[in-house]
Amino acid sequence: MRWQSGLLESSFQHAGGVGAHKRVVTGERRRITQLLDEALTPTMEKQLARLLEADNGMYRISVLKHEPKDFSYKQMQQEVARRKFFQPLYNSPILFS
């Protein structure tokens, strides 16, 4: 699976613009997509794709915004699981030249 520009497309669609602005946005989307295609390993691509999967009606990427409510055992277990899920993405060095 190669990195798809769909994620970036949705981000840039609202920029719309006409003429030169649209060409700049399109060119930048292509440039970033190419950099990601070259830099992401298949494992990283799978991890990123998993972020867009729904789990119990909530997308995994949404978990990034949630902090534990308190320091209860259950909340800490959820926080540990969350950190374990995202850790490989944080540890992966991506160098863009």
Residue frames as qw, qx, qy, qz and C-alpha x, y, z in Angstrom:
[[0.000, 0.889, 0.457, 0.000, 0.00, 0.00, 0.00],
 [0.411, 0.248, -0.007, 0.877, 1.47, 3.36, -0.98],
 [0.052, -0.437, -0.410, 0.799, 0.66, 6.56, 0.85],
 [0.206, 0.649, 0.650, 0.339, -2.48, 8.00, -0.64],
 [0.139, 0.163, -0.012, 0.977, -2.91, 11.71, -1.27],
 [0.335, -0.610, -0.619, -0.364, -6.54, 11.48, -0.15],
 [0.492, -0.615, -0.419, 0.452, -5.70, 12.61, 3.36],
 [0.294, -0.283, 0.075, 0.910, -3.88, 15.66, 2.08],
 [0.014, -0.364, -0.583, -0.726, -6.52, 16.34, -0.56],
 [0.333, -0.731, -0.590, -0.084, -9.24, 16.71, 2.02],
 [0.443, -0.582, -0.200, 0.652, -7.04, 19.13, 3.98],
 [0.227, -0.216, 0.297, 0.902, -6.34, 21.27, 0.95],
 [0.109, 0.538, 0.735, 0.399, -9.79, 21.23, -0.67],
 [0.138, -0.868, -0.415, 0.235, -11.01, 24.09, 1.49],
 [0.326, -0.499, 0.217, 0.773, -8.04, 26.18, 0.26],
 [0.550, 0.669, 0.500, -0.002, -9.65, 25.92, -3.21],
 [0.145, -0.659, 0.248, 0.695, -8.57, 29.22, -4.62],
 [0.723, 0.657, 0.210, -0.039, -8.33, 29.95, -8.29],
 [0.490, 0.822, -0.253, 0.141, -5.49, 30.18, -10.71],
 [0.361, 0.584, -0.614, 0.390, -2.05, 30.47, -9.15],
 [0.462, -0.433, 0.556, -0.539, -3.21, 29.64, -5.63],
 [0.942, 0.042, 0.156, -0.293, -4.76, 26.38, -6.75],
 [0.778, 0.489, -0.364, 0.154, -1.62, 25.40, -8.67],
 [0.047, 0.602, -0.630, 0.489, 0.56, 26.15, -5.65],
 [0.683, -0.273, 0.476, -0.482, -1.62, 24.05, -3.35],
 [0.958, 0.242, -0.014, -0.153, -1.77, 21.19, -5.86],
 [0.581, 0.591, -0.487, 0.275, 1.99, 21.29, -6.37],
 [0.192, -0.535, 0.640, -0.517, 2.63, 21.29, -2.63],
 [0.863, -0.107, 0.302, -0.390, 0.26, 18.36, -2.12],
 [0.900, 0.385, -0.204, 0.028, 2.12, 16.39, -4.79],
 [0.303, 0.640, -0.576, 0.408, 5.50, 17.29, -3.27],
 [0.459, -0.425, 0.589, -0.512, 4.48, 16.20, 0.23],
 [0.944, 0.077, 0.147, -0.286, 2.87, 13.01, -1.09],
 [0.756, 0.507, -0.382, 0.161, 6.08, 12.13, -2.96],
 [0.025, 0.590, -0.643, 0.488, 8.17, 12.76, 0.16],
 [0.698, -0.248, 0.475, -0.476, 5.88, 10.52, 2.19],
 [0.943, 0.280, -0.093, -0.154, 5.95, 7.80, -0.47],
 [0.585, 0.545, -0.514, 0.310, 9.74, 7.78, -0.29],
 [0.052, -0.517, 0.612, -0.596, 10.06, 8.06, 3.50],
 [0.730, -0.248, 0.331, -0.544, 7.33, 5.85, 4.95],
 [0.007, -0.215, 0.975, 0.055, 8.03, 2.20, 5.50],
 [0.485, -0.259, -0.705, -0.448, 5.23, -0.34, 4.94],
 [0.404, -0.370, -0.729, 0.410, 4.96, -0.74, 8.73],
 [0.034, -0.269, -0.229, 0.935, 4.50, 3.00, 9.20],
 [0.335, -0.064, -0.473, -0.812, 1.90, 3.08, 6.42],
 [0.483, -0.345, -0.797, -0.107, -0.07, 0.34, 8.18],
 [0.284, -0.366, -0.563, 0.685, 0.12, 2.24, 11.50],
 [0.114, 0.171, -0.043, -0.978, -1.14, 5.42, 9.87],
 [0.421, -0.174, -0.657, -0.601, -3.94, 3.55, 8.10],
 [0.410, -0.372, -0.802, 0.225, -5.00, 2.09, 11.47],
 [0.061, -0.221, -0.330, 0.916, -5.48, 5.64, 12.77],
 [0.377, 0.051, -0.276, -0.883, -8.38, 6.01, 10.34],
 [0.412, -0.231, -0.869, -0.149, -10.14, 2.85, 11.53],
 [0.505, -0.497, 0.053, -0.703, -13.15, 3.23, 13.77],
 [0.394, -0.027, -0.864, 0.312, -13.08, 1.40, 17.10],
 [0.139, -0.536, -0.723, 0.414, -16.30, 1.46, 19.13],
 [0.158, 0.878, 0.441, 0.098, -17.65, 4.31, 17.01],
 [0.176, -0.939, 0.157, 0.250, -14.55, 6.49, 17.46],
 [0.723, 0.611, -0.238, 0.217, -11.64, 6.92, 15.08],
 [0.821, -0.286, -0.174, 0.463, -8.30, 6.01, 16.61],
 [0.397, 0.383, -0.024, 0.834, -6.82, 9.32, 15.53],
 [0.355, -0.752, -0.176, -0.526, -9.35, 11.04, 17.81],
 [0.812, -0.476, -0.253, 0.226, -7.62, 9.42, 20.77],
 [0.555, 0.242, -0.134, 0.784, -4.68, 11.77, 20.23],
 [0.115, -0.580, -0.029, -0.806, -6.79, 14.63, 21.56],
 [0.722, -0.578, -0.228, -0.304, -8.05, 12.86, 24.68],
 [0.128, 0.478, -0.691, 0.527, -6.24, 13.02, 27.98],
 [0.394, -0.272, -0.856, 0.194, -7.04, 10.77, 30.95],
 [0.364, -0.741, -0.295, -0.481, -9.93, 12.06, 33.08],
 [0.571, -0.741, 0.267, -0.232, -8.24, 11.09, 36.31],
 [0.132, 0.571, -0.806, 0.084, -5.54, 8.81, 37.71],
 [0.854, -0.113, 0.347, -0.370, -7.77, 5.77, 38.19],
 [0.544, -0.237, 0.773, 0.227, -6.43, 2.34, 37.31],
 [0.616, 0.537, 0.571, 0.075, -8.72, 2.05, 34.26],
 [0.281, 0.952, -0.026, -0.114, -7.72, 5.47, 32.91],
 [0.242, -0.722, 0.607, 0.227, -4.03, 4.66, 33.35],
 [0.641, 0.058, 0.744, 0.179, -4.49, 1.32, 31.56],
 [0.537, 0.762, 0.361, 0.032, -6.09, 3.15, 28.64],
 [0.055, 0.946, -0.274, -0.162, -3.27, 5.70, 28.60],
 [0.464, -0.447, 0.725, 0.244, -0.62, 2.94, 28.54],
 [0.642, 0.358, 0.660, 0.153, -2.44, 1.21, 25.66],
 [0.358, 0.922, 0.133, -0.070, -2.67, 4.52, 23.80],
 [0.144, -0.838, 0.481, 0.216, 1.05, 5.20, 24.25],
 [0.584, -0.171, 0.760, 0.227, 1.97, 1.68, 23.10],
 [0.610, 0.615, 0.496, 0.058, -0.15, 2.11, 19.97],
 [0.299, 0.954, -0.005, 0.017, 1.46, 5.44, 18.99],
 [0.546, -0.678, 0.385, 0.305, 5.04, 4.74, 20.14],
 [0.707, 0.101, 0.511, 0.478, 6.27, 3.19, 16.85],
 [0.353, 0.826, 0.292, 0.329, 5.22, 6.33, 14.96],
 [0.242, -0.961, 0.136, 0.012, 7.11, 8.57, 17.37],
 [0.663, -0.493, 0.475, 0.302, 10.24, 6.40, 17.21],
 [0.736, 0.406, 0.420, 0.342, 10.40, 6.26, 13.41],
 [0.214, -0.583, 0.184, 0.762, 12.94, 8.70, 12.04],
 [0.561, 0.678, 0.431, 0.199, 11.79, 10.34, 8.83],
 [0.329, -0.503, 0.206, 0.772, 14.32, 12.51, 7.11],
 [0.515, 0.785, 0.341, 0.040, 13.27, 14.82, 4.32],
 [0.509, -0.298, 0.246, 0.769, 15.96, 16.34, 2.17]]
